[in-house]
Amino acid sequence: MADNKAGRQIHWIKASRSYGSGECVELAADGDLIVLRDSKDPHVHLLFTRPELAAFIDGARRGEFDHLVD
C-alpha cells in the first residue's frame, strides 16, 4: 500500500504471473480513477478513467495487443 496525494491509502494489485519475474505492472483504484505504474519506477503514475481502462481490457481480451508480446 501507499499514500496518494490526498493522503489516502491505495492498494496496488499486480497480475499473479508477474510475481517473481520482476516485470510488474501494478494497478490501484484511487477515487474515480485507476492508477497504473511500473514496479521498477513506482513514483511514475499514469491515470485512467474506469471507462478508459475497461476499453483497454476489452481490447486485450480480444487479442488486439497480442502481437506486441509474441
C-alpha positions, 0 to 999 in steps of 0.5 A, spaced: 500 500 500 501 507 499 499 514 500 496 518 494 496 525 494 490 526 498 493 522 503 489 516 502 491 509 502 491 505 495 492 498 494 496 496 488 494 489 485 499 486 480 497 480 475 499 473 479 504 471 473 508 477 474 510 475 481 517 473 481 519 475 474 520 482 476 516 485 470 510 488 474 505 492 472 501 494 478 494 497 478 490 501 484 483 504 484 484 511 487 477 515 487 474 515 480 480 513 477 485 507 476 492 508 477 497 504 473 505 504 474 511 500 473 514 496 479 521 498 477 519 506 477 513 506 482 513 514 483 511 514 475 503 514 475 499 514 469 491 515 470 485 512 467 478 513 467 474 506 469 471 507 462 478 508 459 481 502 462 475 497 461 476 499 453 483 497 454 481 490 457 476 489 452 481 490 447 486 485 450 481 480 451 480 480 444 487 479 442 488 486 439 495 487 443 497 480 442 502 481 437 506 486 441 508 480 446 509 474 441 
